[in-house]
Amino acid sequence: MTQTQSNDLLLDIQHLTKEYEHRGKIIPVLKNLELKVKKGEMCAIVGASGVGKSTFLNVVGTLDAPTRGQIRVNGADITRLSAQKLSHFRNKTIGFVFQFHYLLPEFTALENVMMPGMIQRNDKGNLRKEAEQMLNEVGLSHRLTHKPGELSGGEQQRVALARALVLRPPLLLADEPTGNLDSKTAAGIHDLFFDMNRKYNTSMLMVTHNLELASRMPRALELANGTVTDIKAASSLL
């Protein structure tokens, strides 16, 4: 790999293996998986139910530990970090958007978006400005003081996206982010992902069963038999 290529690489996964033990038997989910993702690259991940797509995102996102293998982000092997350093790394470097928004119901939209920075003990004044800006960018400047229960499903997911990106993480992981939304609302959320990618050059790995969305992504990966393979043309999914 040349120096230029190395500088363009955000995520480098080597020999990633994840196994579970159930009643004395080893159940392999990920098997020597290899993947490289460039800075700013958007990747859809498709595959049959139960093949380990969510497990893959959880391991890459450091929410679950691999059995074996390396995960390098900007050249650093994050599988070697202590629990404390890993928690700090995760909050600063990786944004998460799930099928369910997981917003804190007792806090406003603005407070929810500020939460990652509050955990980092960032300056509250600057953080508030960043959160307001991010909510404006996802079209919710008029919903700052609304709590999750006062928002529609699409608005809740927009807040979740703003929260995931408020610290400008280089990597965003999304697991069926529009799975609970109607097609029109989902299309608007999809457009936001592309807008945020263009604006912040955020690398994205997105698990989806929505083949229309996957076909729009510049790169599509299929997870099967414990590993990922590139699908030559994402548009061929439709």
FIKOLZA-1660 file (N, C-alpha, C; in steps of 0.1 Angstrom, whole numbers, plus 5000, padded with zeros to 4 digits):
% residues 238
   i   px   py   pz ch aa at
   1 5008 4988 5000  A  M  N
   1 5000 5000 5000  A  M CA
   1 5009 5012 5000  A  M  C
   2 5006 5022 4991  A  T  N
   2 5014 5034 4991  A  T CA
   2 5010 5043 5002  A  T  C
   3 5018 5054 5004  A  Q  N
   3 5016 5063 5015  A  Q CA
   3 5003 5070 5013  A  Q  C
   4 5000 5074 5000  A  T  N
   4 4987 5081 4997  A  T CA
   4 4975 5072 5000  A  T  C
   5 4976 5060 4996  A  Q  N
   5 4966 5050 4999  A  Q CA
   5 4963 5049 5014  A  Q  C
   6 4974 5048 5021  A  S  N
   6 4974 5046 5036  A  S CA
   6 4967 5058 5042  A  S  C
   7 4970 5070 5037  A  N  N
   7 4964 5082 5043  A  N CA
   7 4949 5083 5040  A  N  C
   8 4944 5076 5029  A  D  N
   8 4930 5077 5025  A  D CA
   8 4922 5066 5033  A  D  C
   9 4929 5057 5040  A  L  N
   9 4922 5046 5047  A  L CA
   9 4918 5050 5061  A  L  C
  10 4905 5048 5064  A  L  N
  10 4900 5051 5077  A  L CA
  10 4899 5038 5085  A  L  C
  11 4893 5028 5079  A  L  N
  11 4890 5015 5086  A  L CA
  11 4897 5004 5080  A  L  C
  12 4905 4996 5087  A  D  N
  12 4912 4985 5082  A  D CA
  12 4909 4973 5091  A  D  C
  13 4901 4963 5087  A  I  N
  13 4897 4952 5095  A  I CA
  13 4905 4939 5089  A  I  C
  14 4911 4932 5098  A  Q  N
  14 4919 4921 5094  A  Q CA
  14 4916 4909 5103  A  Q  C
  15 4913 4897 5096  A  H  N
  15 4911 4884 5103  A  H CA
  15 4900 4885 5114  A  H  C
  16 4890 4893 5112  A  L  N
  16 4880 4895 5123  A  L CA
  16 4872 4883 5125  A  L  C
  17 4872 4878 5137  A  T  N
  17 4865 4866 5140  A  T CA
  17 4856 4868 5153  A  T  C
  18 4844 4864 5152  A  K  N
  18 4835 4865 5164  A  K CA
  18 4828 4852 5166  A  K  C
  19 4830 4846 5178  A  E  N
  19 4824 4833 5181  A  E CA
  19 4816 4834 5194  A  E  C
  20 4805 4827 5195  A  Y  N
  20 4798 4826 5208  A  Y CA
  20 4798 4811 5212  A  Y  C
  21 4797 4809 5225  A  E  N
  21 4796 4796 5230  A  E CA
  21 4782 4794 5235  A  E  C
  22 4776 4783 5231  A  H  N
  22 4762 4780 5235  A  H CA
  22 4761 4765 5239  A  H  C
  23 4759 4762 5252  A  R  N
  23 4758 4748 5256  A  R CA
  23 4770 4740 5252  A  R  C
  24 4782 4746 5254  A  G  N
  24 4794 4739 5251  A  G CA
  24 4798 4738 5237  A  G  C
  25 4790 4744 5228  A  K  N
  25 4794 4744 5214  A  K CA
  25 4798 4758 5209  A  K  C
  26 4808 4759 5201  A  I  N
  26 4812 4772 5195  A  I CA
  26 4804 4775 5183  A  I  C
  27 4798 4787 5183  A  I  N
  27 4790 4791 5172  A  I CA
  27 4797 4803 5165  A  I  C
  28 4803 4801 5153  A  P  N
  28 4810 4811 5146  A  P CA
  28 4800 4821 5139  A  P  C
  29 4802 4834 5140  A  V  N
  29 4794 4844 5134  A  V CA
  29 4802 4851 5123  A  V  C
  30 4813 4856 5127  A  L  N
  30 4823 4862 5117  A  L CA
  30 4835 4854 5116  A  L  C
  31 4840 4852 5104  A  K  N
  31 4851 4842 5102  A  K CA
  31 4862 4849 5093  A  K  C
  32 4873 4853 5100  A  N  N
  32 4884 4859 5093  A  N CA
  32 4880 4870 5083  A  N  C
  33 4871 4878 5088  A  L  N
  33 4865 4889 5079  A  L CA
  33 4876 4899 5076  A  L  C
  34 4877 4904 5064  A  E  N
  34 4886 4914 5060  A  E CA
  34 4879 4925 5053  A  E  C
  35 4882 4938 5056  A  L  N
  35 4875 4949 5050  A  L CA
  35 4883 4962 5052  A  L  C
  36 4884 4970 5041  A  K  N
  36 4890 4983 5042  A  K CA
  36 4880 4993 5037  A  K  C
  37 4879 5004 5044  A  V  N
  37 4870 5015 5041  A  V CA
  37 4878 5028 5041  A  V  C
  38 4876 5035 5030  A  K  N
  38 4883 5048 5028  A  K CA
  38 4876 5059 5036  A  K  C
  39 4884 5070 5038  A  K  N
  39 4878 5081 5045  A  K CA
  39 4867 5087 5035  A  K  C
  40 4855 5089 5041  A  G  N
  40 4844 5095 5033  A  G CA
  40 4836 5084 5025  A  G  C
  41 4840 5072 5026  A  E  N
  41 4833 5061 5018  A  E CA
  41 4820 5057 5025  A  E  C
  42 4810 5055 5016  A  M  N
  42 4797 5051 5021  A  M CA
  42 4794 5036 5016  A  M  C
  43 4791 5028 5026  A  C  N
  43 4790 5013 5023  A  C CA
  43 4777 5008 5028  A  C  C
  44 4769 5002 5020  A  A  N
  44 4757 4995 5024  A  A CA
  44 4761 4980 5027  A  A  C
  45 4755 4975 5038  A  I  N
  45 4757 4961 5041  A  I CA
  45 4744 4953 5040  A  I  C
  46 4743 4944 5031  A  V  N
  46 4731 4936 5030  A  V CA
  46 4734 4921 5033  A  V  C
  47 4723 4914 5034  A  G  N
  47 4725 4899 5037  A  G CA
  47 4712 4894 5044  A  G  C
  48 4711 4881 5044  A  A  N
  48 4699 4875 5049  A  A CA
  48 4698 4877 5064  A  A  C
  49 4686 4876 5070  A  S  N
  49 4684 4878 5084  A  S CA
  49 4692 4867 5092  A  S  C
  50 4698 4871 5102  A  G  N
  50 4705 4861 5111  A  G CA
  50 4720 4858 5107  A  G  C
  51 4725 4865 5097  A  V  N
  51 4739 4862 5092  A  V CA
  51 4749 4869 5100  A  V  C
  52 4745 4879 5109  A  G  N
  52 4755 4886 5117  A  G CA
  52 4757 4900 5114  A  G  C
  53 4748 4907 5107  A  K  N
  53 4751 4920 5103  A  K CA
  53 4752 4930 5115  A  K  C
  54 4742 4928 5124  A  S  N
  54 4742 4937 5136  A  S CA
  54 4754 4933 5145  A  S  C
  55 4758 4920 5146  A  T  N
  55 4770 4916 5153  A  T CA
  55 4782 4923 5147  A  T  C
  56 4783 4923 5134  A  F  N
  56 4794 4930 5128  A  F CA
  56 4795 4944 5131  A  F  C
  57 4784 4952 5131  A  L  N
  57 4785 4966 5134  A  L CA
  57 4788 4968 5149  A  L  C
  58 4783 4959 5158  A  N  N
  58 4786 4960 5172  A  N CA
  58 4801 4958 5175  A  N  C
  59 4807 4949 5168  A  V  N
  59 4821 4946 5170  A  V CA
  59 4829 4958 5164  A  V  C
  60 4826 4962 5152  A  V  N
  60 4833 4974 5146  A  V CA
  60 4832 4986 5155  A  V  C
  61 4820 4988 5161  A  G  N
  61 4817 4999 5169  A  G CA
  61 4822 4998 5183  A  G  C
  62 4829 4987 5186  A  T  N
  62 4835 4984 5200  A  T CA
  62 4824 4982 5210  A  T  C
  63 4812 4979 5207  A  L  N
  63 4802 4976 5216  A  L CA
  63 4803 4961 5221  A  L  C
  64 4810 4953 5212  A  D  N
  64 4812 4939 5215  A  D CA
  64 4826 4936 5211  A  D  C
  65 4833 4928 5218  A  A  N
  65 4847 4925 5216  A  A CA
  65 4848 4913 5206  A  A  C
  66 4858 4914 5196  A  P  N
  66 4860 4903 5187  A  P CA
  66 4867 4891 5195  A  P  C
  67 4865 4879 5189  A  T  N
  67 4872 4868 5195  A  T CA
  67 4887 4868 5191  A  T  C
  68 4889 4872 5178  A  R  N
  68 4902 4874 5173  A  R CA
  68 4902 4884 5162  A  R  C
  69 4914 4889 5158  A  G  N
  69 4915 4898 5147  A  G CA
  69 4918 4913 5151  A  G  C
  70 4920 4921 5141  A  Q  N
  70 4923 4935 5144  A  Q CA
  70 4913 4944 5137  A  Q  C
  71 4911 4956 5144  A  I  N
  71 4903 4966 5138  A  I CA
  71 4911 4979 5140  A  I  C
  72 4916 4984 5129  A  R  N
  72 4924 4996 5129  A  R CA
  72 4916 5008 5124  A  R  C
  73 4916 5019 5131  A  V  N
  73 4910 5031 5127  A  V CA
  73 4920 5042 5127  A  V  C
  74 4922 5048 5115  A  N  N
  74 4933 5057 5113  A  N CA
  74 4947 5051 5117  A  N  C
  75 4948 5038 5115  A  G  N
  75 4961 5032 5118  A  G CA
  75 4963 5026 5132  A  G  C
  76 4954 5030 5141  A  A  N
  76 4955 5025 5155  A  A CA
  76 4946 5013 5157  A  A  C
  77 4952 5003 5163  A  D  N
  77 4945 4990 5166  A  D CA
  77 4937 4992 5178  A  D  C
  78 4924 4994 5176  A  I  N
  78 4915 4997 5188  A  I CA
  78 4912 4985 5196  A  I  C
  79 4915 4973 5191  A  T  N
  79 4912 4961 5199  A  T CA
  79 4922 4959 5211  A  T  C
  80 4932 4968 5211  A  R  N
  80 4942 4967 5221  A  R CA
  80 4940 4978 5232  A  R  C
  81 4930 4986 5231  A  L  N
  81 4928 4997 5240  A  L CA
  81 4921 4991 5253  A  L  C
  82 4924 4998 5264  A  S  N
  82 4918 4994 5277  A  S CA
  82 4903 4998 5276  A  S  C
  83 4895 4993 5286  A  A  N
  83 4881 4996 5286  A  A CA
  83 4878 5011 5287  A  A  C
  84 4886 5018 5295  A  Q  N
  84 4884 5033 5297  A  Q CA
  84 4888 5040 5284  A  Q  C
  85 4899 5037 5278  A  K  N
  85 4903 5044 5266  A  K CA
  85 4894 5040 5254  A  K  C
  86 4889 5028 5254  A  L  N
  86 4879 5024 5244  A  L CA
  86 4866 5032 5245  A  L  C
  87 4862 5034 5257  A  S  N
  87 4849 5042 5259  A  S CA
  87 4851 5056 5253  A  S  C
  88 4863 5062 5257  A  H  N
  88 4866 5075 5252  A  H CA
  88 4867 5076 5237  A  H  C
  89 4874 5066 5231  A  F  N
  89 4875 5065 5217  A  F CA
  89 4862 5064 5210  A  F  C
  90 4853 5055 5215  A  R  N
  90 4840 5052 5209  A  R CA
  90 4832 5065 5208  A  R  C
  91 4831 5072 5219  A  N  N
  91 4823 5084 5220  A  N CA
  91 4828 5095 5211  A  N  C
  92 4841 5096 5209  A  K  N
  92 4847 5107 5201  A  K CA
  92 4847 5103 5186  A  K  C
  93 4849 5090 5183  A  T  N
  93 4853 5086 5169  A  T CA
  93 4841 5080 5161  A  T  C
  94 4832 5074 5168  A  I  N
  94 4821 5066 5161  A  I CA
  94 4808 5071 5165  A  I  C
  95 4799 5074 5155  A  G  N
  95 4785 5078 5157  A  G CA
  95 4777 5066 5154  A  G  C
  96 4766 5064 5161  A  F  N
  96 4757 5053 5160  A  F CA
  96 4743 5058 5157  A  F  C
  97 4736 5051 5147  A  V  N
  97 4722 5053 5145  A  V CA
  97 4716 5040 5143  A  V  C
  98 4706 5037 5152  A  F  N
  98 4699 5024 5152  A  F CA
  98 4685 5024 5146  A  F  C
  99 4679 5013 5145  A  Q  N
  99 4665 5013 5140  A  Q CA
  99 4656 5020 5150  A  Q  C
 100 4659 5018 5163  A  F  N
 100 4651 5026 5173  A  F CA
 100 4660 5037 5178  A  F  C
 101 4655 5049 5180  A  H  N
 101 4663 5061 5181  A  H CA
 101 4671 5061 5194  A  H  C
 102 4666 5055 5205  A  Y  N
 102 4672 5054 5218  A  Y CA
 102 4675 5068 5224  A  Y  C
 103 4666 5078 5221  A  L  N
 103 4667 5091 5227  A  L CA
 103 4662 5090 5242  A  L  C
 104 4668 5099 5250  A  L  N
 104 4664 5099 5264  A  L CA
 104 4651 5107 5265  A  L  C
 105 4640 5100 5270  A  P  N
 105 4627 5107 5269  A  P CA
 105 4625 5119 5278  A  P  C
 106 4633 5120 5288  A  E  N
 106 4631 5131 5298  A  E CA
 106 4639 5144 5293  A  E  C
 107 4647 5143 5283  A  F  N
 107 4655 5154 5278  A  F CA
 107 4649 5159 5264  A  F  C
 108 4651 5172 5262  A  T  N
 108 4647 5178 5249  A  T CA
 108 4656 5173 5238  A  T  C
 109 4651 5176 5225  A  A  N
 109 4659 5173 5214  A  A CA
 109 4673 5179 5215  A  A  C
 110 4674 5191 5219  A  L  N
 110 4687 5198 5220  A  L CA
 110 4696 5191 5230  A  L  C
 111 4690 5188 5242  A  E  N
 111 4698 5181 5252  A  E CA
 111 4702 5167 5248  A  E  C
 112 4694 5160 5241  A  N  N
 112 4698 5147 5236  A  N CA
 112 4710 5148 5226  A  N  C
 113 4710 5158 5218  A  V  N
 113 4721 5160 5208  A  V CA
 113 4733 5164 5215  A  V  C
 114 4732 5172 5226  A  M  N
 114 4744 5176 5233  A  M CA
 114 4750 5165 5241  A  M  C
 115 4743 5154 5244  A  M  N
 115 4747 5144 5253  A  M CA
 115 4761 5138 5250  A  M  C
 116 4765 5135 5238  A  P  N
 116 4779 5129 5236  A  P CA
 116 4790 5139 5240  A  P  C
 117 4787 5152 5238  A  G  N
 117 4797 5162 5242  A  G CA
 117 4797 5164 5257  A  G  C
 118 4786 5162 5263  A  M  N
 118 4785 5163 5278  A  M CA
 118 4793 5152 5284  A  M  C
 119 4792 5140 5278  A  I  N
 119 4800 5129 5283  A  I CA
 119 4815 5132 5282  A  I  C
 120 4819 5139 5272  A  Q  N
 120 4833 5143 5270  A  Q CA
 120 4837 5155 5278  A  Q  C
 121 4827 5161 5285  A  R  N
 121 4829 5173 5293  A  R CA
 121 4834 5185 5285  A  R  C
 122 4828 5186 5273  A  N  N
 122 4831 5197 5264  A  N CA
 122 4825 5210 5270  A  N  C
 123 4830 5221 5265  A  D  N
 123 4824 5234 5269  A  D CA
 123 4810 5234 5266  A  D  C
 124 4801 5237 5275  A  K  N
 124 4787 5236 5273  A  K CA
 124 4782 5247 5263  A  K  C
 125 4787 5259 5264  A  G  N
 125 4783 5269 5255  A  G CA
 125 4786 5266 5240  A  G  C
 126 4798 5261 5237  A  N  N
 126 4802 5257 5224  A  N CA
 126 4794 5245 5219  A  N  C
 127 4792 5236 5229  A  L  N
 127 4784 5224 5226  A  L CA
 127 4770 5227 5222  A  L  C
 128 4764 5236 5229  A  R  N
 128 4750 5240 5226  A  R CA
 128 4749 5246 5212  A  R  C
 129 4759 5254 5208  A  K  N
 129 4759 5260 5195  A  K CA
 129 4761 5249 5184  A  K  C
 130 4769 5239 5187  A  E  N
 130 4771 5228 5177  A  E CA
 130 4758 5220 5176  A  E  C
 131 4752 5217 5187  A  A  N
 131 4740 5209 5187  A  A CA
 131 4728 5217 5180  A  A  C
 132 4727 5230 5182  A  E  N
 132 4717 5238 5175  A  E CA
 132 4720 5238 5160  A  E  C
 133 4733 5239 5156  A  Q  N
 133 4736 5239 5142  A  Q CA
 133 4733 5225 5136  A  Q  C
 134 4736 5214 5143  A  M  N
 134 4733 5201 5137  A  M CA
 134 4718 5199 5136  A  M  C
 135 4710 5203 5146  A  L  N
 135 4696 5201 5145  A  L CA
 135 4690 5210 5133  A  L  C
 136 4696 5222 5131  A  N  N
 136 4692 5230 5120  A  N CA
 136 4695 5223 5107  A  N  C
 137 4706 5216 5106  A  E  N
 137 4710 5209 5094  A  E CA
 137 4701 5197 5091  A  E  C
 138 4695 5191 5101  A  V  N
 138 4686 5180 5098  A  V CA
 138 4671 5185 5098  A  V  C
 139 4670 5198 5097  A  G  N
 139 4656 5203 5096  A  G CA
 139 4648 5204 5108  A  G  C
 140 4654 5206 5120  A  L  N
 140 4646 5206 5132  A  L CA
 140 4650 5218 5141  A  L  C
 141 4653 5229 5135  A  S  N
 141 4656 5241 5143  A  S CA
 141 4643 5246 5151  A  S  C
 142 4631 5242 5146  A  H  N
 142 4619 5245 5153  A  H CA
 142 4615 5235 5164  A  H  C
 143 4623 5225 5166  A  R  N
 143 4620 5215 5176  A  R CA
 143 4630 5213 5187  A  R  C
 144 4638 5223 5189  A  L  N
 144 4649 5223 5199  A  L CA
 144 4644 5219 5213  A  L  C
 145 4633 5224 5217  A  T  N
 145 4628 5222 5231  A  T CA
 145 4618 5211 5232  A  T  C
 146 4615 5204 5221  A  H  N
 146 4605 5193 5222  A  H CA
 146 4612 5180 5227  A  H  C
 147 4605 5173 5235  A  K  N
 147 4610 5160 5240  A  K CA
 147 4606 5149 5230  A  K  C
 148 4613 5138 5230  A  P  N
 148 4611 5127 5220  A  P CA
 148 4596 5123 5218  A  P  C
 149 4589 5123 5230  A  G  N
 149 4575 5119 5229  A  G CA
 149 4566 5129 5221  A  G  C
 150 4571 5141 5219  A  E  N
 150 4564 5151 5212  A  E CA
 150 4568 5152 5197  A  E  C
 151 4577 5143 5193  A  L  N
 151 4582 5143 5179  A  L CA
 151 4576 5131 5172  A  L  C
 152 4575 5132 5158  A  S  N
 152 4571 5121 5150  A  S CA
 152 4583 5111 5149  A  S  C
 153 4580 5099 5143  A  G  N
 153 4591 5089 5142  A  G CA
 153 4602 5094 5133  A  G  C
 154 4599 5101 5122  A  G  N
 154 4609 5107 5114  A  G CA
 154 4618 5117 5121  A  G  C
 155 4611 5126 5129  A  E  N
 155 4618 5136 5136  A  E CA
 155 4627 5130 5147  A  E  C
 156 4622 5120 5153  A  Q  N
 156 4631 5113 5163  A  Q CA
 156 4643 5108 5157  A  Q  C
 157 4642 5102 5145  A  Q  N
 157 4654 5097 5139  A  Q CA
 157 4663 5108 5134  A  Q  C
 158 4658 5119 5130  A  R  N
 158 4666 5131 5127  A  R CA
 158 4674 5135 5139  A  R  C
 159 4668 5136 5150  A  V  N
 159 4675 5139 5163  A  V CA
 159 4686 5129 5165  A  V  C
 160 4683 5116 5163  A  A  N
 160 4693 5106 5166  A  A CA
 160 4705 5108 5156  A  A  C
 161 4702 5111 5144  A  L  N
 161 4713 5114 5134  A  L CA
 161 4721 5126 5138  A  L  C
 162 4715 5137 5143  A  A  N
 162 4722 5149 5147  A  A CA
 162 4731 5145 5159  A  A  C
 163 4725 5137 5169  A  R  N
 163 4733 5133 5180  A  R CA
 163 4745 5125 5176  A  R  C
 164 4744 5116 5166  A  A  N
 164 4755 5108 5162  A  A CA
 164 4766 5116 5155  A  A  C
 165 4763 5127 5150  A  L  N
 165 4772 5135 5142  A  L CA
 165 4777 5148 5149  A  L  C
 166 4772 5151 5161  A  V  N
 166 4775 5164 5167  A  V CA
 166 4790 5165 5170  A  V  C
 167 4797 5155 5173  A  L  N
 167 4811 5156 5176  A  L CA
 167 4820 5154 5163  A  L  C
 168 4813 5153 5152  A  R  N
 168 4820 5152 5139  A  R CA
 168 4828 5139 5138  A  R  C
 169 4823 5127 5142  A  P  N
 169 4831 5115 5142  A  P CA
 169 4834 5111 5128  A  P  C
 170 4846 5106 5125  A  P  N
 170 4850 5102 5112  A  P CA
 170 4842 5089 5107  A  P  C
 171 4836 5082 5116  A  L  N
 171 4829 5069 5112  A  L CA
 171 4815 5069 5118  A  L  C
 172 4805 5066 5109  A  L  N
 172 4791 5065 5114  A  L CA
 172 4786 5051 5110  A  L  C
 173 4781 5044 5120  A  L  N
 173 4775 5031 5119  A  L CA
 173 4760 5032 5120  A  L  C
 174 4753 5026 5111  A  A  N
 174 4738 5027 5111  A  A CA
 174 4732 5013 5109  A  A  C
 175 4723 5009 5118  A  D  N
 175 4717 4996 5117  A  D CA
 175 4702 4997 5114  A  D  C
 176 4698 4995 5102  A  E  N
 176 4684 4996 5098  A  E CA
 176 4678 5010 5103  A  E  C
 177 4685 5021 5099  A  P  N
 177 4681 5034 5105  A  P CA
 177 4667 5038 5101  A  P  C
 178 4661 5033 5091  A  T  N
 178 4648 5037 5087  A  T CA
 178 4638 5025 5086  A  T  C
 179 4641 5015 5093  A  G  N
 179 4633 5003 5093  A  G CA
 179 4619 5004 5098  A  G  C
 180 4617 5014 5107  A  N  N
 180 4604 5016 5113  A  N CA
 180 4596 5028 5107  A  N  C
 181 4601 5033 5096  A  L  N
 181 4595 5045 5090  A  L CA
 181 4588 5042 5077  A  L  C
 182 4578 5049 5074  A  D  N
 182 4572 5048 5061  A  D CA
 182 4581 5052 5050  A  D  C
 183 4578 5048 5037  A  S  N
 183 4588 5050 5026  A  S CA
 183 4591 5064 5024  A  S  C
 184 4581 5073 5025  A  K  N
 184 4584 5087 5022  A  K CA
 184 4593 5093 5032  A  K  C
 185 4590 5090 5045  A  T  N
 185 4598 5096 5056  A  T CA
 185 4612 5090 5055  A  T  C
 186 4613 5077 5052  A  A  N
 186 4626 5070 5051  A  A CA
 186 4634 5076 5040  A  A  C
 187 4628 5080 5029  A  A  N
 187 4636 5086 5018  A  A CA
 187 4642 5099 5022  A  A  C
 188 4635 5107 5030  A  G  N
 188 4640 5119 5035  A  G CA
 188 4652 5117 5045  A  G  C
 189 4652 5107 5053  A  I  N
 189 4663 5103 5062  A  I CA
 189 4675 5099 5053  A  I  C
 190 4672 5091 5043  A  H  N
 190 4683 5086 5034  A  H CA
 190 4690 5098 5028  A  H  C
 191 4682 5108 5023  A  D  N
 191 4689 5119 5017  A  D CA
 191 4698 5126 5027  A  D  C
 192 4694 5127 5040  A  L  N
 192 4702 5133 5050  A  L CA
 192 4715 5126 5052  A  L  C
 193 4715 5113 5051  A  F  N
 193 4728 5106 5053  A  F CA
 193 4738 5110 5041  A  F  C
 194 4732 5111 5029  A  F  N
 194 4741 5115 5018  A  F CA
 194 4745 5130 5020  A  F  C
 195 4737 5139 5025  A  D  N
 195 4740 5153 5027  A  D CA
 195 4751 5154 5038  A  D  C
 196 4750 5146 5048  A  M  N
 196 4760 5147 5059  A  M CA
 196 4774 5141 5054  A  M  C
 197 4773 5131 5046  A  N  N
 197 4785 5125 5040  A  N CA
 197 4792 5136 5032  A  N  C
 198 4785 5143 5023  A  R  N
 198 4791 5153 5015  A  R CA
 198 4797 5164 5023  A  R  C
 199 4790 5168 5033  A  K  N
 199 4794 5180 5041  A  K CA
 199 4806 5177 5050  A  K  C
 200 4806 5165 5057  A  Y  N
 200 4816 5162 5067  A  Y CA
 200 4825 5151 5063  A  Y  C
 201 4824 5145 5051  A  N  N
 201 4832 5134 5046  A  N CA
 201 4833 5123 5056  A  N  C
 202 4821 5120 5062  A  T  N
 202 4820 5109 5072  A  T CA
 202 4819 5096 5065  A  T  C
 203 4828 5086 5069  A  S  N
 203 4826 5073 5064  A  S CA
 203 4814 5066 5070  A  S  C
 204 4807 5058 5063  A  M  N
 204 4795 5052 5068  A  M CA
 204 4794 5038 5064  A  M  C
 205 4790 5030 5074  A  L  N
 205 4786 5016 5072  A  L CA
 205 4772 5014 5076  A  L  C
 206 4763 5010 5067  A  M  N
 206 4749 5010 5070  A  M CA
 206 4743 4997 5066  A  M  C
 207 4738 4990 5077  A  V  N
 207 4731 4977 5075  A  V CA
 207 4717 4981 5070  A  V  C
 208 4712 4975 5060  A  T  N
 208 4699 4978 5055  A  T CA
 208 4692 4966 5047  A  T  C
 209 4679 4965 5049  A  H  N
 209 4672 4955 5040  A  H CA
 209 4665 4963 5029  A  H  C
 210 4667 4976 5029  A  N  N
 210 4661 4984 5019  A  N CA
 210 4670 4984 5006  A  N  C
 211 4666 4977 4996  A  L  N
 211 4675 4975 4985  A  L CA
 211 4676 4988 4977  A  L  C
 212 4665 4996 4977  A  E  N
 212 4666 5009 4970  A  E CA
 212 4677 5018 4976  A  E  C
 213 4677 5018 4989  A  L  N
 213 4688 5026 4996  A  L CA
 213 4702 5020 4993  A  L  C
 214 4703 5007 4994  A  A  N
 214 4716 5000 4991  A  A CA
 214 4720 5003 4977  A  A  C
 215 4711 5004 4967  A  S  N
 215 4715 5006 4953  A  S CA
 215 4720 5020 4951  A  S  C
 216 4716 5029 4960  A  R  N
 216 4721 5043 4959  A  R CA
 216 4735 5045 4965  A  R  C
 217 4739 5036 4973  A  M  N
 217 4752 5037 4980  A  M CA
 217 4763 5035 4970  A  M  C
 218 4774 5042 4971  A  P  N
 218 4785 5041 4962  A  P CA
 218 4791 5027 4963  A  P  C
 219 4790 5020 4974  A  R  N
 219 4796 5007 4976  A  R CA
 219 4786 4998 4984  A  R  C
 220 4784 4986 4979  A  A  N
 220 4776 4976 4986  A  A CA
 220 4783 4964 4989  A  A  C
 221 4781 4959 5002  A  L  N
 221 4788 4947 5006  A  L CA
 221 4777 4937 5011  A  L  C
 222 4780 4924 5008  A  E  N
 222 4771 4914 5012  A  E CA
 222 4778 4905 5023  A  E  C
 223 4771 4904 5034  A  L  N
 223 4776 4895 5045  A  L CA
 223 4770 4882 5044  A  L  C
 224 4778 4872 5042  A  A  N
 224 4773 4858 5041  A  A CA
 224 4785 4849 5046  A  A  C
 225 4781 4838 5052  A  N  N
 225 4791 4828 5056  A  N CA
 225 4802 4834 5065  A  N  C
 226 4799 4844 5072  A  G  N
 226 4809 4850 5082  A  G CA
 226 4818 4860 5076  A  G  C
 227 4817 4864 5063  A  T  N
 227 4826 4873 5057  A  T CA
 227 4818 4883 5048  A  T  C
 228 4825 4893 5044  A  V  N
 228 4818 4903 5035  A  V CA
 228 4825 4902 5021  A  V  C
 229 4817 4904 5011  A  T  N
 229 4822 4905 4997  A  T CA
 229 4816 4917 4990  A  T  C
 230 4823 4924 4982  A  D  N
 230 4818 4935 4974  A  D CA
 230 4808 4930 4964  A  D  C
 231 4797 4937 4963  A  I  N
 231 4788 4934 4952  A  I CA
 231 4792 4944 4940  A  I  C
 232 4795 4938 4929  A  K  N
 232 4801 4946 4918  A  K CA
 232 4794 4959 4915  A  K  C
 233 4781 4958 4914  A  A  N
 233 4773 4970 4911  A  A CA
 233 4761 4970 4920  A  A  C
 234 4761 4980 4929  A  A  N
 234 4750 4981 4939  A  A CA
 234 4737 4982 4932  A  A  C
 235 4737 4989 4920  A  S  N
 235 4724 4991 4913  A  S CA
 235 4718 4978 4909  A  S  C
 236 4726 4967 4908  A  S  N
 236 4721 4954 4904  A  S CA
 236 4712 4948 4914  A  S  C
 237 4711 4954 4927  A  L  N
 237 4703 4949 4937  A  L CA
 237 4688 4950 4934  A  L  C
 238 4685 4960 4926  A  L  N
 238 4671 4963 4923  A  L CA
 238 4667 4954 4911  A  L  C
% end
